[in-house]
């Protein structure tokens, strides 16, 4: 089985699983957001995952992750909250693969999902840290971690 057709066929089940899992994790900003909006955000992320799987082009999902970083940073979300949404979608995809696919298909599908969402999470994290550094967020002051850096 090819990854993109599998993901397309399992879209609803994966998004539903991810939304349910995220709701159960009691992530502060997602608990106070309308569940329909959270689901829509997960659907959008999934659609970017699917597009990347079909096109083998990470550019759109990386750009989307950078946009999400800016949007959520400006809304006061912690990076770990936003990463949770990306993680639950990946976990849901993995569960669906293990439950529905032949073991011979695991490597292709899981490898592609992990590569695509890994690139997105990397872009998300880098963009978020850049924003936090520019804003001089004390929780993101990485200079304090290294001796010999300014201020130590």
C-alpha positions as CSV (number, residue, x, y, z in Angstrom):
1,X,0.0,0.0,0.0
2,X,1.2,3.5,-0.8
3,X,1.4,6.1,1.9
4,X,-0.6,8.9,0.3
5,X,-3.7,6.7,-0.6
6,X,-3.7,5.2,2.9
7,X,-3.6,8.6,4.6
8,X,-6.3,9.9,2.3
9,X,-8.6,7.0,3.1
10,X,-7.9,7.2,6.8
11,X,-8.2,11.0,7.2
12,X,-11.4,11.1,9.2
13,X,-10.3,8.3,11.6
14,X,-6.8,9.9,12.2
15,X,-8.1,13.4,12.8
16,X,-10.8,12.1,15.1
17,X,-8.3,10.1,17.1
18,X,-5.9,13.1,17.3
19,X,-8.7,15.4,18.4
20,X,-9.8,13.0,21.1
21,X,-6.3,12.4,22.3
22,X,-5.5,16.1,22.4
23,X,-8.7,16.8,24.4
24,X,-7.7,14.1,26.9
25,X,-4.3,15.6,27.5
26,X,-5.7,18.8,29.1
27,X,-3.4,21.2,27.2
28,X,-4.2,24.6,28.6
29,X,-5.0,26.7,25.4
30,X,-6.6,23.8,23.6
31,X,-8.9,23.2,26.5
32,X,-10.2,26.7,26.3
33,X,-10.6,26.6,22.5
34,X,-13.8,25.5,20.8
35,X,-13.4,21.7,20.0
36,X,-14.7,22.4,16.5
37,X,-11.8,24.9,16.0
38,X,-9.3,22.5,17.4
39,X,-10.5,19.8,15.0
40,X,-10.4,22.2,12.1
41,X,-6.8,23.0,13.0
42,X,-5.9,19.3,13.1
43,X,-7.7,18.8,9.7
44,X,-5.6,21.6,8.2
45,X,-2.4,20.1,9.6
46,X,-3.5,16.7,8.3
47,X,-4.2,18.1,4.8
48,X,-0.7,19.6,4.7
49,X,0.7,16.2,5.7
50,X,-1.3,14.6,2.9
51,X,-0.2,17.1,0.4
52,X,3.4,16.6,1.3
53,X,3.0,12.8,1.0
54,X,1.4,13.1,-2.4
55,X,3.8,15.7,-3.8
56,X,7.0,14.7,-1.9
57,X,7.5,18.4,-1.3
58,X,8.0,19.7,2.3
59,X,7.8,23.4,1.4
60,X,4.1,24.0,2.1
61,X,4.0,22.1,5.4
62,X,7.2,23.9,6.6
63,X,5.7,27.3,5.7
64,X,2.5,26.3,7.5
65,X,4.4,25.3,10.6
66,X,6.2,28.6,10.6
67,X,2.8,30.4,10.3
68,X,1.4,28.4,13.1
69,X,4.4,29.3,15.3
70,X,3.7,32.9,14.8
71,X,0.0,32.7,15.3
72,X,0.2,30.6,18.4
73,X,3.2,32.6,19.9
74,X,1.2,35.8,19.5
75,X,-1.8,34.1,21.1
76,X,0.2,33.2,24.1
77,X,0.6,29.4,23.5
78,X,3.6,27.7,24.9
79,X,5.7,25.8,22.4
80,X,5.0,22.5,24.1
81,X,1.3,23.1,23.7
82,X,1.6,23.5,19.9
83,X,4.0,20.6,19.6
84,X,1.4,18.5,21.4
85,X,-1.0,19.1,18.5
86,X,1.5,18.0,15.9
87,X,2.5,15.0,18.1
88,X,-1.1,13.7,18.6
89,X,-1.7,13.8,14.9
90,X,1.5,11.8,14.3
91,X,0.6,9.3,17.0
92,X,-2.9,8.9,15.6
93,X,-1.5,8.2,12.2
94,X,0.9,5.6,13.6
95,X,-1.9,3.9,15.5
96,X,-4.0,3.7,12.4
97,X,-1.0,2.3,10.4
98,X,-0.4,-0.4,13.0
99,X,-4.1,-1.3,13.2
100,X,-4.9,-1.3,9.5
101,X,-1.8,-2.1,7.4
102,X,0.2,-5.1,6.7
103,X,3.6,-5.1,8.5
104,X,5.3,-4.9,5.2
105,X,3.8,-1.4,4.7
106,X,4.8,0.0,8.1
107,X,8.3,1.3,7.0
108,X,7.1,3.2,4.0
109,X,4.1,4.9,5.6
110,X,5.6,5.5,9.0
111,X,8.8,6.7,7.5
112,X,7.0,9.2,5.3
113,X,4.8,10.5,8.1
114,X,7.7,10.8,10.5
115,X,9.8,12.6,7.9
116,X,7.1,15.1,7.0
117,X,5.9,15.9,10.5
118,X,9.5,15.9,11.7
119,X,10.4,18.6,9.3
120,X,7.2,20.5,10.3
121,X,8.0,20.2,14.0
122,X,11.6,21.3,13.4
123,X,10.3,24.4,11.5
124,X,7.8,25.1,14.2
125,X,10.3,24.9,16.9
126,X,12.9,27.0,15.2
127,X,10.4,29.7,14.3
128,X,8.9,29.7,17.8
129,X,12.4,30.0,19.4
130,X,13.2,32.8,17.1
131,X,10.1,34.7,18.0
132,X,10.7,34.1,21.7
133,X,14.3,35.2,21.5
134,X,13.3,38.4,19.7
135,X,10.7,39.0,22.4
136,X,13.3,38.3,25.1
137,X,11.0,35.8,26.7
138,X,12.7,34.7,30.0
139,X,11.6,31.1,29.6
140,X,13.5,31.0,26.3
141,X,16.8,32.6,27.4
142,X,19.2,29.9,26.3
143,X,22.3,32.0,27.1
144,X,21.9,31.0,30.8
145,X,22.6,27.4,29.8
146,X,26.2,27.9,28.7
147,X,29.1,29.1,30.8
148,X,31.1,31.7,29.0
149,X,28.2,33.3,27.3
150,X,27.1,36.8,27.9
151,X,25.5,37.4,31.3
152,X,27.2,34.4,33.0
